[in-house]
Amino acid sequence: MRRRFPKPPAGRRGFCRGALVILLVGSLVLLGCEQGLGSLSPELTQEVARGYVQECLTKAVEEELAENEGPYIQAERDADGRVTAAFADTQALNALKTGIQGRLARALNGRAGAQVPLGSLTGIALLNGRGPGIPVRMAFEGCADLRFDTEFTTAGLNQSLHRVTLTVEARVYSQSRRFSAYVEESTSTVLAETLVVGPVPQVAVGRGG
């Protein structure tokens, strides 16, 4: 005589299916972490590195400028109040440079994350670009260089514009065999602009107050 076993309740069947899906996803994640990560495209790692550098640059400059507002220019005037010479205040600029370099030294040597489709981590071409995003962490090392440019440009009849610009250049790289990347990025920020009326004054860089 054939014995019949009762069917599990509908809720029980749903639970079993959910557990099976979770088990399958978990297996794919493990597979991706151990094998699939090596198949990430160089374009993806470069894009992650580029976004990482840009974020570090923007944050470091904005935060330091918020704490160190200057002024970054000193001007000399004659008895009639006309500007005869303009100087970049090196003391203020050096303080700004030190602050930004300190922030970038900490920020550029760290980790960046990216969301990679689960299917891309399996190494199976049919699943590439499909599935939920899986976080991937990448470790980077980097450094930065800063420079200041001071210039006068013509700004109309008998007028000139004095400008001090900060340029920051950063480089990051990853020596990981799986996430090999090297990126160079730069950003420029105008620190001060002064409209000068009269003859173009002398320009002196390297004098502090």
C-alpha angles and dihedrals in degrees: 000000000000114000120220123209121209117254116248115255118268091253090053092052091051090051091052092051091049091050090050092052091049091049091050093048091047091052091050091049091052090047090050094048093050103036114000097060089072089063096060110127120252087235090062095049091047091050092050091049092048093050090047093054094046092051092049093049095048094046095046094049096043095047094047093046089051089058098036109042099166135185093232099183133069121193134197120211134193127231090279093054096253118144108248100170137011127204133194106232101236093188092060093040093050091051090051092047093050092050095049093045090051092052093047093047087061098037101046093054101066146071133297129197136216136184110235122186110253092233091058090061095056096068089230110130093210091059097044111131093009133112135033121323117268118202115241122189123212127190120220139185123201152154138208140214126205132199137174125218123198121191146157120220131183111263103179139302109350091344136107136186120229113205134182114197130189118210122189122191120191134185128193132179140177122216092194114126090221098043106034109170142150123187135175120197135168139191133194127207128186106229099183141359125191126184110219121201117207132022116355105270127223118277120224124179122187102041119120134192 
